[in-house]
Amino acid sequence: MKDNQNTNNRNGETLEQIVLNVGGIRYETYRSTLTSYPNTLLGTMFAERNKALLHPINGNEYFIDRN
């Protein structure tokens, strides 16, 4: 996945790509994947209602400190 790139699924919906930087290791996924598990930490973090609280680096990358 490229940074700042969105794609469409087979229903034509836009999928927002997310990069999680966890202790220097980058993991790429989609916001919809994270929010499909609403009772988890990442599901809650990336829920639409909390979007204004997140501060990405490099466009769509989020740093998560493992400590």
C-alpha positions in Angstrom: 0.0 0.0 0.0 1.2 3.5 -0.7 0.9 6.3 1.8 -2.2 8.5 1.4 -3.8 6.1 -0.9 -7.4 5.1 -0.8 -9.0 2.4 -2.8 -12.5 1.2 -3.6 -13.9 -2.2 -2.6 -16.2 -4.2 -4.8 -19.2 -2.3 -3.6 -17.6 1.0 -4.7 -17.1 2.2 -1.2 -13.8 4.1 -0.5 -11.5 2.2 1.8 -9.1 4.4 3.9 -5.7 2.8 4.2 -4.0 3.1 7.6 -0.4 2.6 8.6 0.2 1.6 12.2 3.8 2.2 13.3 4.2 0.0 16.4 7.6 0.5 17.9 9.2 1.2 14.5 7.5 -1.7 12.7 4.9 -0.6 10.1 1.7 -2.5 9.6 -0.7 -1.6 6.8 -4.5 -2.2 7.0 -7.8 -0.4 6.3 -9.8 1.6 8.8 -12.8 -0.6 8.1 -10.8 -3.7 9.2 -10.0 -2.0 12.5 -13.5 -0.7 13.1 -15.1 -4.1 12.3 -14.0 -5.0 15.9 -15.5 -2.2 17.9 -14.8 -3.7 21.3 -11.1 -3.6 20.8 -8.6 -0.8 21.5 -7.9 -0.2 17.8 -11.5 -0.5 16.9 -12.4 2.2 19.4 -9.4 4.4 18.4 -10.3 4.4 14.7 -14.1 4.7 15.1 -15.6 7.6 13.3 -16.6 9.3 16.5 -12.9 9.5 17.6 -11.4 10.5 14.3 -10.8 14.1 15.4 -8.7 12.9 18.4 -6.2 11.1 16.2 -3.1 12.9 14.9 -1.4 11.0 12.1 2.2 11.5 11.0 3.0 11.4 7.3 -0.7 11.6 6.2 -2.1 8.2 7.2 0.5 6.8 9.6 -0.2 6.5 13.3 2.6 5.9 15.9 1.8 3.5 18.7 4.3 3.3 21.5 4.6 -0.3 22.8 5.7 0.7 26.3 
